[in-house]
Amino acid sequence: MTDLVVVVPAHNERALLPSCLAALDAAIAGLRRSVQVIVVLDSCDDDSAAVVPDHMTALHVTARCVGAARRAGFFAASPTPADTTWFATTDADSAVPPDWLLAHLQAAESGADAFVGIVTPDGFDGWPPGTGTMFAGRYDARPGHRHVHGANLGVRASAYAAVGGFRDLDAHEDVDLVRRLQGAAARIVWGADAPVRTSTRRIGRTDHGFASYLRQLAGPAPGTTR
């Protein structure tokens, strides 16, 4: 692979974005090659932009839509979509491990069109007892899993373009993209290497994202009813 592009959509993520970008820097340092990082600041009215370092690109959009934000980030990337360009994406409330991009590149160089990775929750403090156990019991963290997370997703640029890229969806834009890749007979690695540590906050930035899944798993918060 000659070009690597990482897109991070963010909506009012001033608190968590610095750790996300620092983790990306650490993953890039281990590669010893140039990586273009595009932080898509979607309808931010906090100072998220202030924490994006100069060596990364800050792209401002007003879509208020995670699918549109990811799409805008890859559209703005400088490389022409090709077999030798790899697109990767993670989330602003997540922190990739140092070998994250290496795992993606290994999949790409083995001939994969996409790498669909797993996540590791960053803890369940403040959640009802047993929430973490329930999550672990229902989550397949082995190679060959069938989870899809925008926090740990990569795709060859040519394959991405062939299926039309991310759609302007408020949620499950990642699942939608992977389903279209499957429909196009893309070669997909369902990888368990390099899991991405992701936030277990109760209120996420979309109505049907990871936070919503955890709330459904845990049941209503103490003192509330459904």
C-alpha positions in Angstrom: 0.0 0.0 0.0 1.4 3.4 -1.0 -1.2 5.7 0.6 -3.0 5.5 4.0 -5.9 7.8 5.0 -7.5 7.8 8.4 -10.8 9.6 9.0 -12.2 10.5 12.4 -15.7 12.0 12.5 -16.3 14.2 15.6 -19.2 16.2 17.0 -18.4 18.2 20.1 -15.7 15.8 21.3 -13.3 18.2 23.0 -12.9 16.0 26.0 -12.1 12.7 24.3 -10.6 13.8 20.9 -7.1 14.5 22.3 -6.6 10.9 23.5 -8.0 9.6 20.2 -5.5 11.6 18.2 -2.6 10.8 20.5 -3.3 7.1 20.0 -3.4 7.6 16.2 0.0 9.3 16.4 1.4 6.4 18.3 0.0 3.9 15.7 1.4 6.0 12.8 4.9 6.3 14.5 5.2 2.5 14.4 4.8 2.4 10.7 7.5 4.8 9.6 5.5 5.9 6.6 3.3 8.9 5.8 -0.4 8.7 6.9 -3.0 11.4 6.1 -5.3 11.9 9.1 -8.5 13.9 8.5 -10.6 14.9 11.5 -14.1 15.7 10.3 -15.5 18.3 12.7 -19.3 17.9 12.1 -21.4 20.8 13.4 -19.1 21.3 16.4 -19.9 24.3 18.6 -17.3 23.5 21.3 -13.6 23.9 20.8 -12.9 20.5 19.3 -11.0 22.2 16.4 -8.5 23.6 18.9 -7.2 20.1 19.8 -6.5 19.0 16.2 -2.7 19.2 15.7 -1.2 21.0 12.8 0.0 17.8 11.1 -3.5 16.5 10.8 -6.3 18.0 8.6 -9.3 19.5 10.2 -12.3 19.4 7.9 -15.4 21.4 8.9 -18.8 20.1 7.8 -22.4 20.9 8.9 -24.1 17.5 8.1 -24.8 16.4 11.7 -24.7 12.9 10.3 -21.9 10.4 10.9 -22.2 8.7 7.6 -22.0 12.0 5.7 -19.0 13.0 7.9 -17.1 9.8 7.1 -17.9 10.2 3.5 -16.7 13.8 3.4 -13.5 12.8 5.0 -12.6 10.2 2.5 -13.8 12.4 -0.4 -11.3 15.1 0.8 -8.4 12.7 0.9 -5.6 13.6 -1.5 -4.9 10.2 -3.0 -6.9 9.0 -6.0 -8.9 5.9 -5.0 -6.8 2.9 -6.1 -5.8 -0.6 -5.2 -2.8 0.8 -3.4 -4.7 3.3 -1.2 -6.1 2.1 2.1 -8.9 4.0 3.9 -9.3 3.4 7.7 -11.7 5.0 10.1 -12.2 5.2 13.9 -14.3 7.3 16.3 -13.4 10.3 18.3 -14.4 8.6 21.6 -12.0 5.7 20.9 -8.3 5.0 21.1 -6.6 2.7 18.7 -3.7 0.4 19.8 -0.2 1.0 18.6 -0.4 -1.9 16.1 -3.8 -0.8 14.7 -2.6 0.4 11.3 -0.2 -2.5 11.1 -3.1 -4.9 11.4 -5.0 -3.1 8.7 -1.9 -3.1 6.4 -1.3 -6.7 6.9 -4.8 -7.5 5.9 -4.5 -5.2 2.8 -1.2 -6.7 1.7 -2.6 -10.2 2.1 -5.2 -9.2 -0.6 -8.1 -8.2 1.5 -10.5 -5.5 0.3 -11.7 -4.7 3.9 -10.7 -5.2 7.5 -13.5 -5.3 10.0 -12.2 -5.2 13.5 -13.4 -5.5 17.1 -13.6 -3.1 20.0 -12.8 -3.3 23.7 -15.1 -1.3 26.1 -13.1 1.1 28.4 -14.9 -0.1 31.5 -18.4 -0.3 33.0 -18.1 2.0 36.0 -21.5 3.6 36.7 -23.3 0.9 34.8 -25.6 -1.7 36.6 -23.7 -4.7 38.1 -23.2 -7.4 35.5 -23.4 -5.1 32.4 -19.8 -6.0 31.5 -20.4 -9.7 32.0 -23.4 -9.5 29.7 -21.5 -7.7 27.1 -18.7 -10.2 27.2 -21.1 -13.1 27.0 -22.7 -11.8 23.8 -19.6 -10.4 22.1 -17.5 -12.6 19.8 -13.9 -11.3 20.0 -12.4 -14.1 17.9 -11.2 -14.0 14.3 -14.2 -14.5 12.0 -16.6 -12.6 14.2 -19.4 -10.7 12.5 -19.4 -7.4 14.5 -19.1 -4.1 12.6 -17.8 -1.0 14.2 -17.0 2.4 12.6 -14.3 2.6 15.3 -12.3 -0.2 13.7 -12.9 -0.4 10.0 -10.7 -0.2 6.9 -11.3 -0.7 3.2 -9.3 -0.6 0.0 -10.1 2.7 -1.7 -10.9 1.0 -5.0 -13.4 -1.3 -3.3 -14.8 1.6 -1.3 -15.4 3.6 -4.5 -16.9 0.5 -6.3 -19.8 0.2 -3.9 -20.4 4.0 -3.6 -18.7 4.7 -0.2 -20.5 5.6 3.0 -24.1 6.7 2.7 -25.5 9.7 4.5 -26.9 7.7 7.4 -27.3 8.9 11.0 -26.4 5.4 12.3 -25.3 2.0 11.1 -23.5 3.6 8.1 -20.6 1.1 8.9 -22.9 -1.9 8.7 -24.5 -0.6 5.5 -21.0 -0.2 3.9 -19.9 -3.7 4.9 -23.1 -5.3 3.6 -22.6 -3.7 0.2 -19.0 -4.9 0.2 -20.2 -8.4 1.0 -22.8 -8.1 -1.8 -20.0 -7.1 -4.2 -18.0 -10.3 -3.2 -15.3 -8.2 -1.6 -12.5 -10.0 0.3 -13.1 -9.2 4.0 -10.9 -10.0 6.9 -13.0 -10.2 10.1 -10.0 -9.5 12.4 -9.6 -9.8 16.1 -6.1 -8.3 16.1 -5.6 -4.8 17.4 -9.0 -4.2 19.1 -9.9 -0.5 19.5 -10.7 0.7 23.0 -14.0 2.6 22.9 -16.0 4.7 25.3 -18.8 3.2 27.3 -20.5 6.5 28.0 -24.3 6.3 28.4 -25.1 9.1 25.9 -23.4 8.8 22.5 -23.5 11.1 19.5 -26.1 9.1 17.6 -29.4 7.7 18.8 -28.6 4.1 17.7 -24.9 3.7 18.2 -22.7 1.7 20.7 -24.1 3.7 23.7 -27.6 2.8 22.7 -26.7 -0.9 22.5 -25.2 -0.8 26.0 -28.3 0.9 27.5 -30.5 -1.8 26.0 -28.2 -4.5 27.3 -28.1 -3.0 30.8 -31.7 -2.1 31.1 -33.1 1.2 32.5 -30.9 3.3 34.8 -31.6 3.1 38.5 -34.7 5.2 39.4 -36.1 5.1 35.9 -38.7 3.0 34.1 -39.3 2.0 30.5 
